Amino acid sequence: MALTRREDGTEFGGLRVVWLEAFVRCAQARTRAAVAAQMGIDQATVTKHIKKLELWLARGRLRPLFDDNVWPISLTEEGKEFLPQAVMVLELLRRARIAPVEMPQADASVEQAERPNSAIVQGGD
């Protein structure tokens, strides 16, 4: 399968993970205010993230994912189709992250063996 390049030379053209997070969270919470509080950003930023995702998905045209004319917000048919894919992408990214590694406690004998003998380094006997 050949990859399609975008105008900027990249395959994904500036897609941001935070756009996907905002979309998935809004689909689950059905209110942008709740998502804004969860993400620690304002509601207008949540809306901007979703609009940017809608534009990105349609390559510059608008692909509405939510029906904003109802409250609480609800997914459009395209939003319903895209939601499982967005959830999967976020899950794959979570799994791909390297788990934090606990640093083992250094053994004193190993530490001593790795240090040069000061008498040898200084040329003394």
C-alpha positions as CSV (number, residue, x, y, z in Angstrom):
1,M,0.0,0.0,0.0
2,A,1.5,3.3,-1.1
3,L,1.5,6.1,1.5
4,T,-0.1,9.4,0.4
5,R,2.0,12.4,1.2
6,R,0.4,15.7,2.2
7,E,1.3,19.2,1.0
8,D,3.8,19.6,3.8
9,G,5.6,16.4,2.9
10,T,4.4,14.3,5.8
11,E,1.9,11.5,5.8
12,F,-0.1,12.8,8.7
13,G,0.2,16.6,8.2
14,G,0.4,17.8,11.7
15,L,-2.2,15.6,13.4
16,R,-2.1,16.1,17.1
17,V,-2.9,13.3,19.6
18,V,-4.6,15.8,21.8
19,W,-7.2,16.3,19.1
20,L,-8.0,12.6,19.2
21,E,-8.1,12.7,23.0
22,A,-10.6,15.6,23.0
23,F,-12.8,13.8,20.4
24,V,-12.9,10.5,22.3
25,R,-13.5,12.2,25.7
26,C,-16.3,14.3,24.2
27,A,-17.9,11.3,22.7
28,Q,-17.9,9.6,26.1
29,A,-18.8,12.6,28.3
30,R,-21.1,14.3,25.7
31,T,-20.2,17.7,27.1
32,R,-17.3,19.8,26.2
33,A,-17.3,21.6,29.6
34,A,-16.6,18.2,31.4
35,V,-13.9,17.4,28.9
36,A,-12.3,20.8,29.4
37,A,-12.2,20.2,33.2
38,Q,-10.7,16.7,32.7
39,M,-8.0,17.9,30.4
40,G,-7.2,21.1,32.3
41,I,-8.0,23.4,29.3
42,D,-10.9,25.7,28.5
43,Q,-13.9,24.7,26.6
44,A,-13.0,26.8,23.6
45,T,-9.8,24.9,23.2
46,V,-11.6,21.6,23.3
47,T,-13.8,22.9,20.5
48,K,-10.8,24.0,18.5
49,H,-9.1,20.6,18.9
50,I,-12.2,18.9,17.6
51,K,-12.6,21.3,14.6
52,K,-9.0,20.8,13.7
53,L,-9.5,17.0,13.8
54,E,-12.6,17.4,11.6
55,L,-10.6,19.5,9.1
56,W,-7.7,17.1,9.2
57,L,-9.9,14.0,8.5
58,A,-11.4,15.6,5.5
59,R,-8.1,17.1,4.2
60,G,-9.1,20.7,4.6
61,R,-12.9,20.3,4.2
62,L,-15.1,20.0,7.2
63,R,-16.1,16.5,8.3
64,P,-18.5,17.0,11.3
65,L,-18.0,14.4,14.0
66,F,-20.6,15.9,16.4
67,D,-24.1,17.2,15.9
68,D,-23.8,20.5,17.8
69,N,-27.5,21.4,17.4
70,V,-28.6,19.1,20.2
71,W,-27.7,18.9,23.8
72,P,-26.0,17.0,25.1
73,I,-23.8,16.8,22.0
74,S,-24.1,13.6,20.0
75,L,-22.0,11.9,17.3
76,T,-22.9,12.2,13.7
77,E,-22.8,9.0,11.6
78,E,-19.2,9.9,10.6
79,G,-18.4,10.4,14.2
80,K,-19.8,7.0,15.1
81,E,-17.8,5.4,12.4
82,F,-14.6,7.2,13.4
83,L,-14.8,6.7,17.2
84,P,-13.6,3.1,17.3
85,Q,-10.7,4.0,15.2
86,A,-9.7,6.9,17.4
87,V,-10.0,4.8,20.5
88,M,-7.8,2.1,18.9
89,V,-5.1,4.7,17.9
90,L,-5.0,6.1,21.5
91,E,-4.8,2.5,22.9
92,L,-2.0,1.6,20.6
93,L,-0.1,4.7,21.6
94,R,-0.6,3.9,25.3
95,R,0.7,0.4,24.7
96,A,3.7,1.7,22.6
97,R,4.9,3.9,25.4
98,I,7.9,2.4,27.2
99,A,7.0,1.5,30.8
100,P,9.1,3.3,33.4
101,V,12.2,1.3,34.3
102,E,13.1,1.0,38.0
103,M,16.7,1.7,38.5
104,P,18.4,-1.2,40.4
105,Q,20.2,-0.3,43.6
106,A,23.9,-0.2,42.9
107,D,26.0,-2.8,44.6
108,A,28.8,-1.3,46.6
109,S,31.3,-3.9,45.4
110,V,30.4,-3.1,41.8
111,E,30.8,0.6,42.5
112,Q,34.3,0.0,43.9
113,A,35.4,-2.1,41.0
114,E,34.4,0.6,38.5
115,R,36.3,3.3,40.2
116,P,40.0,3.6,39.3
117,N,42.5,3.1,42.1
118,S,43.6,6.6,43.0
119,A,47.1,5.4,43.7
120,I,47.4,4.0,40.2
121,V,45.9,7.1,38.5
122,Q,48.2,9.4,40.4
123,G,51.2,7.3,39.6
124,G,52.0,6.4,43.2
125,D,52.6,3.0,44.7
